[in-house]
């Protein structure tokens, strides 16, 4: 399975590191992109549209098809806007923070 995990505000794709490791050990291809405007030393003045577009750009640039897109917290709306039916096998959103 090809899985794209999208973080929420104030985080980066590294947030998903432990989960991605478990999924990779189970044989899945896992991607954890960082949304535009997130991370150290980047321009934080981005719009919701730019955040959404950055996810779409990552999926297209990496030629990802038939993906499972999972987003948590504030990334859910951005991911909904960026999930392209032609590339997304399924998508899921969580309005809360996963417990660790």
Secondary structure by P-SEA (a helix, b strand, c coil): cbbbbbbccccccccaaaaaaaaaaaccbbbbbbcccccccccccccaaaaaaaaaaaaaaacccccbbbbcccaaaaaaaacccccccbbbbbcccccc
